[in-house]
Structures are given as structure tokens and as C-alpha cells.
Amino acid sequence: MPIEEDFTEALRTTLKTFEPPNAATLLQSCVRNGRRRRRRRVAAVTLSGAAVLALVGTGAAGVPGLLSDGRTADRTLPGPAASTTTGSASTTAKPTFTGTLPADRALATLTELLPTGLTHSSPPGGRQSGQLWVDDGHGKSLLEVHVSRQTSTASIRGHVFAGTSPSADGTLIASRQAPPGTEPGHAAVDVLHPDGLYVTIMLWQAPGQNAPSTRTTPILTPAQLRAIATSLRWQ
């Protein structure tokens, strides 16, 4: 018999003896095998993540890098960059305020700006109204301060500073003085900065606004009153 016929006959014999596998059993085996492979992949990913976290936790900066072929590199990974900030460079910005500066804070700044040789004390309710008694030994005067930061300055510009020319930096300064013979004599300086900071300093030649004058000359000169009102300490 030719070899082709022998091969064909062998195939027929093999097919007759072949029994197809049980479909249900085959399906269950495939499912088990798939689940087994999935668990292995999850375990491998989990182990890899844990290894990375452990590397970070122990300080990756001190662990040599690995090359693609598994060899270690001859360098170490750089650590966190050192801070270049020095104590002199890291200055704290001066705190500011919005709205009206509390009277006690305004009075604290006012007393620091007073000329030497003056004593000061607080009149009744003065710490709430921004009032201070000042004395040079020749009669007590009432000094009052109000400081605020305005968000809209149109009204103030139109009334208090009407006709006033701003300085080079945009600051408006207006000085007021009571007409001669007014009891008690008083003067005031108003300052409005470009950022809305508004300072008013008022001085009476008496212990109170409605009290008779106890002095013939103001305890502060116009220049001293202006210097206090325009001080940058109010910022």
C-alpha cells in the first residue's frame, strides 16, 4: 500500500478512537486557570508597589540607581534640594489692616510719635474714642486720632480735600485751623494716601472739645501735627 494511503488509514483509525472532552469539565478548568493567572498578576503588582513604597520610605536618595540590564549605576539619586533661604531674606511682611483701625492701636502709635517732653494720660472713655490728654506743664490739651482704610475715597476727596493738590506720590494733605477767637482753639490735619489710608489728627487747646481754652499757644506746632499725621507708622 502506498505511503499516502497508509497515512490516510492511520488518521481514520485515530479519529475513530478519539473521544471529545466533556464540555462542562473543560469550561470549569478554563475558568479555574484564568482565576489562578489573575491572582498571580494581582500579587505581582502588589509586591511591586510595596517594593516602591519601601524604597521611598527608606530614603531613595541614598539608594544607587539600577540600569536596564540589572547592574547598579555608579551614582546616587539626588536628595531634596537644600533650601537657599537665609534668615535675613525671609523677612515677615508688616501686617496691615482693613476698615477702621481700633482706637487703642491708634493711640499706641500716636503716643510713640509724640515729641519728647510731653506727658500723656487717657481721659474718660478715651481708649474707645481715640482721645489722649497731653501736657507740657503749661496746660493740658486734648489730642484725638482716627485712622481707617477707605475702599472708596470719592466723597472724602470731594469734601475734605476739595481744591487740594496731591504730593508727588499721590498723597493728599489738608490742614485746618479754627478761626481766631474760637473757644477752644483747635487745629486738625487730614491725610489720604493713594491706597485709601485715611488719617485724621485733631488738637484742642483745652482738656475737652467744649471746655474753655487753657493755653494761649498750641501744645504742638503745625509742623509737628503734620509730621504725626503723615508718618508711615500708620500703615
C-alpha positions in Angstrom: 0.0 0.0 0.0 1.5 3.4 -0.9 2.6 5.6 2.0 -0.2 8.2 1.3 -2.8 5.5 1.8 -1.1 4.3 5.0 -1.2 7.8 6.4 -4.8 8.3 5.5 -5.7 4.9 7.1 -3.9 5.9 10.3 -5.8 9.1 10.5 -9.1 7.3 10.1 -8.2 4.8 12.9 -7.1 7.7 15.2 -10.4 9.6 14.6 -12.5 6.5 15.4 -10.8 6.1 18.8 -10.8 9.8 19.7 -13.4 10.8 22.3 -14.3 14.5 22.6 -13.8 16.1 26.0 -16.6 16.8 28.4 -17.6 20.5 27.6 -18.6 21.3 31.2 -15.4 19.9 32.6 -13.4 21.8 30.1 -15.1 25.1 30.8 -14.6 24.8 34.6 -10.9 24.0 34.0 -10.5 27.1 31.9 -12.2 29.3 34.5 -10.0 28.0 37.3 -6.9 28.5 35.2 -8.0 32.1 34.4 -8.7 32.9 38.0 -5.3 31.5 39.0 -3.5 33.6 36.5 -5.3 36.8 37.6 -4.4 36.2 41.2 -0.8 35.8 40.2 -0.8 39.1 38.3 -2.5 40.9 41.2 0.0 39.5 43.7 2.9 40.6 41.4 1.6 44.2 41.1 1.0 44.4 44.8 4.6 43.2 45.6 6.0 45.7 43.1 4.0 48.6 44.7 5.1 47.6 48.1 8.7 47.5 47.0 8.5 51.0 45.6 6.9 52.3 48.8 9.6 50.7 50.9 12.2 52.2 48.7 10.7 55.7 49.2 10.3 55.1 52.9 13.9 54.2 53.4 15.1 57.3 51.5 15.6 56.8 47.8 18.2 59.5 47.7 20.7 57.1 49.2 19.9 54.0 47.0 22.0 53.5 43.9 20.1 53.6 40.6 19.6 50.5 38.6 20.5 50.2 34.9 18.2 48.5 32.4 20.3 45.3 32.5 20.1 45.0 36.3 23.5 46.5 37.0 23.8 49.3 39.6 24.7 52.7 38.4 27.8 54.4 39.8 25.9 57.4 41.1 23.3 58.0 43.9 20.0 59.6 43.3 19.9 63.3 44.3 18.2 64.1 47.5 15.9 67.1 48.1 17.4 70.4 47.1 18.8 72.3 50.1 16.9 75.4 51.0 18.7 78.6 49.9 16.5 80.9 52.1 18.5 82.6 54.7 17.3 84.2 57.9 17.9 87.7 56.5 16.0 87.0 53.3 12.9 85.5 54.9 11.5 88.7 56.3 7.9 88.8 57.5 5.7 91.3 55.8 4.4 94.1 58.0 0.8 93.4 59.0 -1.8 95.9 57.8 -5.5 96.3 58.5 -8.8 96.9 56.7 -11.7 99.1 57.8 -11.2 101.2 60.9 -8.0 100.9 63.0 -9.1 100.1 66.6 -8.8 103.2 68.8 -6.4 101.5 71.3 -4.0 100.6 68.5 -4.2 104.1 67.0 -3.5 105.6 70.4 -0.5 103.3 70.9 1.0 104.6 67.6 0.1 108.2 68.5 2.0 108.1 71.8 5.1 106.7 70.1 5.0 109.7 67.7 4.7 112.4 70.3 7.6 114.8 70.8 9.8 114.3 73.8 9.0 116.4 76.9 5.2 115.7 76.9 3.3 113.6 79.4 0.1 111.8 78.4 -2.8 110.2 80.0 -6.2 108.8 79.0 -9.4 110.9 79.5 -12.6 109.0 80.5 -13.6 106.9 77.5 -10.5 108.0 75.7 -9.4 104.5 74.8 -12.6 103.8 72.9 -12.8 107.3 71.2 -9.1 107.7 70.3 -8.6 110.6 72.6 -5.5 111.4 74.6 -4.6 114.1 77.1 -1.1 115.7 76.5 0.6 118.1 78.8 3.9 120.0 78.7 3.4 121.6 82.2 1.7 124.7 80.8 -1.8 123.4 80.3 -3.5 120.2 79.3 -4.6 119.7 75.7 -6.9 117.1 74.1 -5.5 115.1 71.1 -7.7 112.9 69.0 -6.8 110.4 66.3 -8.9 108.5 63.8 -7.3 106.0 61.2 -9.1 104.0 58.6 -8.6 102.4 55.2 -11.2 103.5 52.7 -12.3 101.4 49.8 -14.0 104.4 48.1 -12.4 107.8 48.5 -14.5 109.9 46.1 -16.7 111.5 48.9 -13.6 112.3 51.1 -11.8 113.8 48.1 -14.7 116.0 47.2 -15.3 117.3 50.7 -12.2 117.2 52.9 -9.7 117.6 50.2 -11.6 119.8 47.7 -9.1 122.0 45.9 -6.0 120.2 47.5 -3.2 119.2 45.1 -1.7 115.8 45.7 2.0 115.4 46.5 4.4 113.6 44.2 3.3 110.1 45.4 -0.4 111.0 45.2 -0.9 111.7 48.9 -3.5 114.4 49.8 -2.8 116.6 52.9 -5.2 119.2 54.3 -4.6 121.3 57.4 -7.5 123.1 59.2 -7.4 125.6 62.0 -10.2 127.3 63.9 -10.7 131.0 63.3 -9.2 133.3 65.9 -11.3 133.8 69.0 -12.9 130.3 68.7 -13.2 128.6 72.1 -11.4 126.4 72.5 -8.8 126.9 69.8 -8.2 123.8 67.8 -6.4 122.5 64.7 -6.5 119.4 62.5 -4.6 117.6 59.8 -6.2 115.1 57.4 -4.1 112.8 55.2 -5.3 110.5 52.5 -2.8 108.1 50.9 -3.3 106.6 47.4 -4.1 103.1 48.9 -7.0 104.6 50.8 -5.3 105.0 54.2 -7.0 108.0 55.9 -5.5 109.6 59.0 -7.1 112.5 60.9 -5.3 114.2 63.9 -7.2 116.9 65.9 -5.8 119.1 68.7 -7.7 121.3 71.1 -6.1 123.9 73.4 -8.2 122.6 76.2 -8.9 119.3 78.1 -12.1 118.9 76.1 -13.8 119.9 72.9 -16.3 122.1 74.7 -14.1 123.3 77.5 -12.6 126.8 77.6 -9.0 127.2 76.4 -6.3 126.6 79.0 -3.5 127.6 76.7 -2.5 130.6 74.6 -0.4 128.6 72.2 -1.0 125.1 70.8 1.0 122.3 72.6 2.1 121.1 69.1 3.2 123.3 66.3 1.5 122.9 62.9 4.7 121.2 61.6 4.7 118.7 64.5 1.0 118.0 64.0 1.6 117.4 60.2 4.6 115.2 60.9 2.5 112.9 63.2 -0.4 112.7 60.7 1.9 111.9 57.7 4.0 109.3 59.5 4.4 106.0 57.7 3.8 104.3 61.1 0.1 104.4 60.3 0.5 101.9 57.5 
